[in-house]
Amino acid sequence: MIIYSRDPEADRAFLRDTLGFHHVDAGHGWLIFGLPPAEVAVHPTDGEPAHELFLMCDDVAATVAELSAKGVEFTIPVTAERWGLRTALRLPGGGELGLYEPSHPVAI
């Protein structure tokens, strides 16, 4: 996965310091992050194909509280969907990451 950012240094610091993702320096400050286990789903679309990234958690309310205490901005309130509870957080570079607590069986 590659995140394109208007402020890559700030987003790298966010992933490293705020989310605590393990990383290596690939050289010249280019940090490569290890991500938690992940799932992928393929959804139909009639429009242009697109991709979204959601981080998954066991307790969205606790995760939102923990990250809010670290100054993380959430762009939408926690919303109940048929597949779980979801929200989104703002990256310092202006992008967004989804965050959700699944209500469906997980593959990991």
C-alpha positions in Angstrom: 0.0 0.0 0.0 1.2 3.5 -0.7 -0.4 6.6 0.7 0.2 9.7 -1.4 0.3 12.8 0.8 0.7 16.6 0.7 2.8 16.3 3.9 4.5 12.9 3.9 6.8 13.8 6.9 3.8 14.5 9.1 1.9 11.4 7.9 5.0 9.3 8.6 5.3 10.7 12.1 1.6 10.1 12.6 1.9 6.4 11.7 5.1 6.0 13.7 4.3 8.1 16.8 0.5 8.2 17.1 -0.5 4.8 15.8 2.8 3.2 16.9 3.4 1.2 13.8 6.7 -0.6 13.7 8.9 0.7 10.9 12.2 0.5 9.1 14.1 3.3 7.4 14.6 2.3 3.7 17.1 5.1 3.4 17.0 8.9 3.3 14.1 9.0 5.8 11.8 6.8 3.7 10.0 4.9 6.4 8.3 1.6 5.6 5.7 0.5 8.1 4.5 -2.9 9.2 0.7 -3.1 9.3 -1.5 -5.1 11.5 -3.0 -8.2 10.0 -5.5 -7.3 7.3 -8.5 -8.4 5.2 -9.5 -7.5 1.7 -13.1 -7.4 0.4 -14.2 -6.9 -3.2 -17.4 -4.9 -3.7 -19.2 -4.3 -7.0 -19.4 -0.8 -8.5 -21.1 0.7 -11.5 -18.7 3.7 -11.3 -15.0 4.0 -11.5 -13.1 1.4 -9.5 -11.7 2.8 -6.3 -9.9 1.6 -3.1 -10.4 2.5 0.5 -8.3 1.6 3.5 -9.9 0.8 6.8 -8.0 0.0 10.0 -9.9 -2.7 12.0 -10.2 -2.7 15.8 -11.9 -4.7 18.6 -13.6 -1.7 20.3 -14.1 1.4 18.2 -15.3 3.6 21.1 -12.2 2.8 23.1 -9.9 3.3 20.1 -11.5 6.6 19.2 -11.1 7.8 22.9 -7.5 6.7 22.9 -6.6 8.4 19.6 -8.6 11.5 20.4 -6.6 11.9 23.6 -3.5 11.9 21.3 -5.0 14.8 19.3 -6.4 12.7 16.4 -9.2 14.3 14.4 -12.1 12.1 13.4 -13.9 13.3 10.3 -17.2 11.5 10.8 -19.0 10.2 13.9 -19.1 6.5 14.7 -21.9 5.2 12.5 -23.6 1.8 12.7 -23.5 -0.1 9.4 -24.8 -3.5 8.8 -21.2 -4.8 8.7 -20.0 -3.0 11.9 -19.3 0.4 13.5 -17.3 2.8 11.4 -15.6 6.2 11.5 -12.7 7.9 9.8 -9.7 9.8 11.0 -7.8 12.6 9.4 -4.1 12.2 8.5 -1.9 15.2 9.0 -1.3 15.4 5.3 -5.0 15.8 4.6 -6.0 12.2 3.7 -8.3 10.0 5.6 -8.2 6.4 7.0 -11.3 4.5 7.8 -11.6 2.7 11.2 -14.1 0.1 12.0 -15.2 -2.5 14.5 -16.5 -5.5 12.5 -19.8 -7.2 13.4 -19.1 -9.9 10.8 -16.8 -12.9 11.2 -13.2 -11.9 10.5 -10.8 -13.8 8.3 -7.8 -13.2 10.6 
